[in-house]
Amino acid sequence: MLRFWPVILTAFFLLVPSAAEARKVALVIGNSDYANTSRLANPVNDIRIIAASARSAGFDDVTVVSDLAVNDFQKAMRDFRAKADGAEVAMVYFAGHGIEAQGKNWLIPTDAQLKSDLDLPYEAINLDRLMESVSGAQIRMVILDSCRNNPFGRSWRSGTRAVVNGLAGVEADDVLVIFAAAPGQTAADGTAGNSPFATSLAKRLPQPDVPVQLLGGLIRDDVLAATGGSQRPFVSASITGTPVYLVPRASGASGERRGLEELLWKGAMAENSVEAFKAYLAEFPSGKYAGQANENINRLPKTPDAIAAPVTMVAMKQPAGTARPATRKFTLTNIRVECIKLTGRLGLGLPDQLFLRFNTGQRFPEGKGDIYSIKKGESWVVDQIFEFDQPVSFQLREFDDIGGSDNIGTIDLGDTPGTFTRTLDGDASDYRVTYTLVVS
């Protein structure tokens, strides 16, 4: 298989774009001056520090817009989609009002009236449309400092399927989504000129040696500290495992050498042989994957045609010289969902069809069509143990009558161990949820 390596190296020099061709583009949106609801003081300030931070992080094209009405919002997304097409990195940052309703997340333009949730498709921006604007880039980032309190929902008619606070988690492929607060929580606008979330993002974005895959965790730690634990950002991510650095790692190597190292490592991982990993080490004996290469050499059989699974997850390794922080394990077990009050689908008293959705993207039952059917007085004992490496939240969701799903309620697990009981009363039904959280 090594006979293909000259072809790989030739392709590298022919196909890898030069520094002048590689593009990083950003769209920075701040909505403060709302015509029909509470004004937000700080988004107009937040976008200034985020734009400056993005430029420091090497973004070639940073578009900054503020106080967008719905038509202007749509135009900004359409124009940015053209810029993002073919870019190395595309990032959108939005600060302003954002809500969950009809089982979807919506960003609110400044001219929205929203007298009913039925007005949302006409007056608000579906988060899915915003995510489409980065779809043409290799690395896609959507950052939402928008889980502010929702003043619209209080005036909507009884029974509308919406929540008063926060946004819901999303299931997105190939997109890094960072929310300013966990589902069901609100994000602080800030009292010192900028939101706590924007302050952290502006600090972390241009930081050297930080893969974008670790960006959300650093921001989460900053915001938790700044708010005394009252605001917990969270991340929804399904992107490449290869580390992506907005600001290159501190190194004397040229951009071409770094690119060559990445290419050799990917080739070694694809070939998965002792010879391939030795070829990588011969070229980069002190490279950033050197330790991983030696591990794979030691665990692989010495016969050339033997195949064994390589050790992966290199993307989450700490940069050299950085101490790995102590980790904790959060175990969620003994979940029991008891139906206290049931409106029933179509008002006919039919059973609710339930499932759990975690802000990590995990769903239970796992199949998208799988559910648990329940009636008043019945209980759903979730025969599953869930383990996480950070505090998470989950939603109890119900399939609705038109093929979507509605959030009955959100539970933020936090980091305090014990057995807890929560009452959820969304979508005109009441449920009592009991669970045990173990922290080790």
Buried (B, 14 or more C-beta within 10 A) or exposed (E): EEEEBEEBBEEBEEEBEEEEEBBBBBBBBBBBEBEBBEEBBBBBBBBBBBBBBBBBBBBBBBBBBBBBBBEBBBEBBEBBBEBBBBBBBBBBBBBBBBBBBBBBBBBBBBBBEBEEBEBBEEBBBBBEBBBBBBEBBBBBBBBBBBBBBBBBBEEBEEEBBBBBBBBBBBEBEBBBBBBBBBBBBBBBBBEEEBBBBBBBBBBBBBBEBBBBBBBBBBBBBBBBEBBEEEBBBBBBBEBEEBBBBBBEBEEEBEEEBBBBBBBBBBBBBEBBBBBBBBBBBEEBEEBBBBEBBEBBBEEBEEEEEEEEEBBEEBBEBEBEEEEEEEEEEBBBBEBBBBBEEBBBBEEEEBBBBBBBBBBBBBBBBEEEEEBBEBEBEBEBEBEEEBEBEBBBBBBBBBBBEEEEBBBBBBBBBBEEBEEBEBEBEBBBBBBBBBBBBBBE
